[in-house]
Amino acid sequence: MSGVTQAERRDITRAAARWLALLDAEDCSEDDHARLAHWRSSNPEHEHAWQRALQLRQRFAGLPSALSLAALDRPDLGRRVAVKRVLGACALLPAGWLVGRQLPVQAWTADVHTATGEQQRMPLAEGIELQLNTDSAVNLQLAERRLTLVRGELALSAAGDQPLSIILPQAVLTLRDAEVCVRRFDDHCRIAVARGRVQLAASAGASELLEGGQQVSVSAGGLSGWTPYDPTLPDWRQGVLLADNQPLGDFLRELRRYRPGVLRWDPALERLRVTGSFRLDDTDRVLALLAASLPLSVQTRTRYWVSLAPRQENA
């Protein structure tokens, strides 16, 4: 969020929380939706704050409905104001968490970042190409031939003999004439080498030379989870989400990374199995395909609030 002061950033975040509270009100009008759309489109920083607020609402999803019960019992004349106040208080909880947390601010102010559902491919220098996945952020230090993964997931391709480094919380990766995919989780990072060789120096002291086709996780405790990696399979770099007899719950958790707003599902759906190759540029279509092939229904409250439930068979 270059050029935005800390105070302005807080104001934008709080405004996003207030809009979210209004949207959650049961009698939110079409005019309210239109005004929200205008606010989001009027400034890129507004849209970034809105997407972050939606993600945080997902984490705090159980809170508003419980607190709003008292407001809904009030007389109709004051119900909308009461609902807004209660939901506003709920929305400001994740908003306050957002403002106070270091990581989201770092992601917003990173040199390069993507929103939820967005992917970017860009040349950084001669022979170096970076691709960012959804909701990701990177800081660049090209003069020192290094970059830092602040959030999310990247793919980096480097040609030539000059070393290039990727800084992670738990390790430093160094590659020459290689291609690597790296995803950052809360407590570890997963590294997959698509081509060439990558030197991994872990903060815990371990050092390994990773070959093409290898995948490993690195955490504060060292290296773990060595598995083969097939770089020929389509994946997010080609805009595809691939599933091979995968539990539906795991598939939906991955799909949720690419979809703004709230995506929920009944726990009874967790163990259904899904197989297929799904385009990530239309997650609505992915949900429709799931409903067509599995015993589930898609219940859409708004474009940004979708629930999946077991399909009710007609008697």
Order of alpha helices (4+ residues) and beta strands (2+ residues): alpha-alpha-alpha-alpha-alpha-alpha-beta-beta-beta-beta-beta-beta-beta-beta-beta-beta-beta-beta-beta-alpha-beta-beta-alpha-beta-beta
